Amino acid sequence: MDISYVSTTEGAFLLNISTGRLRFLLNSGRVIGAKKVKRLWRIPLNQRGMPEITPARRGPEPTWNKNQRTANTFIHVLRKTIDYNRDNGTSYPAVAVKVGGRKDYCHAVKIRGNCQIVYQPHKPNRSQAGGARLWIEVEPENIVERVYFSDGDYGPPPEVVQQRAKQKKSKG
């Protein structure tokens, strides 16, 4: 039987926790079979395709994802961010990856498995894709690895920051 390994980013995505929390678990020795190779962690997956975490002795029951994902993954290319980066010489992430209610921003994605590109110019997907007319849809059993450039700007793109500021003003 061949054991497959994932990075901290992929492992955090599978467990539905932050990469910082996963690094804490790795440094505490609570991820079963994890090895550090130079500066990178290699995390093995169990037969269900999930990293295994040993339970803590105290505290509340952990809330990380123990089962396979059930929601489709939606991937968007953020056109406004691409324009902003070009005009201002920045490198904000221009790819949004949405699974359920969680949205991550990254510079590139690697899709392992089947996916489809959907274009609906007259019927935007408002339920999952936020009103997008073009998106990539990935089935739940397929892994979507997020890639970040080492010299990139991190955090949400400027258009998202501006939207959040507008929403705060309207509520306040």
N, C-alpha and C positions, 0 to 999 in steps of 0.2 A: 504494500500500500504506500502510495506516494503522499507525503505530507506537504501541503501548500502553506506558504508563509505570506504575510501581509506586512505593510509598513504601519507606523503609528497612525497616519492619517486614515488609511483604510480600516484599521482596527477600531478607531474611534467612531468612524461612520457606521460600521456594523453594529457596534454596541450602543450607538446613539448617545455618546457622551463626548465631551470636548477632548481635544488632543492633550491638553494640559492635565486633565484628570487621568487619562490613560497613561501618560508619562509618570505621574505620581504612583499609579498602581504598578507600573513596570519597575520603577526604582525601589518600591517596597517589596518586590519579589512576589507579587500576588497574581501575575499572569503566568499560567502554567506553560512551561516549555519555551518561554521567550529568551532570546539570546541577543546580546549586543555585539554587532560586528562593526568594528571601528567606531563610528559615531552614530550608526543607525541600528534600530531595533528590528529584529525579525520575529514576528509573532505567529506561532502556528495556529491553524484552524482545526477545530474538531470535526467529527463526521457530519455535523449539521452546518458546517461552514462558518462557525463563530469562534472567536477567541474565548478561552476558558479562564475565568477569574476565580481565585479561591475566596471564600467568604471571610469577612472580618469577624473577630471575636466579639466585638461590641458594636453598638450603634444600630440604626435602623436597617431594615432589609434593603439591599441595593436595588436601584431602579433601572439599571441598564437593560438594554434589549437582549433577551436570552433566546429569542426565536428568529426565524427568517423574516425578512421584511414582507409586508403585504401590500404596500402602496407603490404605485408606479413612480419612477423618477422622471422629472421634467428638467430639461437642460435648455437654457436660453442664452443667446449671444446678445449682450447689451450694446446696442448700436450707439446710444448716447455716450456711453463710457468710452467706446472706441474713438468717437469724435473728440471727446474731452482730452483723452490721452494724446491724440495727434496734435491738437491745438496748443496744449500746455506742456508737452514734453514729459508727461508722467506715465506711469505704467500700472494704473489701478487694475484690479481683476475685472475682466470683461465677460466672464462666463458665470451665470447663476445656475446652481443646482438645487432643485427643490424636491424634497421628499416629505409628503404629508404637509405639516405646518412649518417645517424647518427649511431655511434657505441659507446656502453657503455660497460664497463668492470665491472664484479661483481663476487662474490664468489658463488652464487647459484641463481636459478630462480624458481619461482612458476608459473606454467602455468595454467590458469583458462579457461578450454575449450579444444576443440579438437586440436590435433597437430599430426604431423607425423615425424618419423625419416627417413631420406633419405640417402642412401648410393649408390654412383655412382663412382666406382673405375676407370672406363675408360672414364668417361665424367664429369670432375669437373665443378662445378657451378661457372663460372667466372663472370657472370653478377651481382649477388646479394651476393653470399657467398664468394667472394674473392678467388676463385680457390679451395674451400674445396671439399673434396670427401665424407664427412659425416657431416650432419647437421640436426638440428631439425627445422621444418618449422611450424609456427603458423599462422592461419588465422587472418585477420585484426581485426575482431570483438572480439577476445579473448584477455584478459589482461595478460601480462607477467610482474610479479612483480620481481624486482631485489632485492637480499638480499646481504648485506655486513656484514662481520664479524666485531665485535667491536674491535678485536685485529689484524685485517688484515692490510696489506700494501695497500695503495690506489694509484690511478693513473694508467696509462697504464702499462701493464706488460713489463719486460725488453726487450723482443723480439720486441715489438712495438717501444720502445724508440730507440733501435738500428737501426731498419728499417728507422725511421724518420731521424736519424742522417746521415745515408747513402744517403738518398734522398736529404738532405740539401747540403751535400758535392758535389754530382753530379750536382746540380743546380748552386752551387757557384763557 
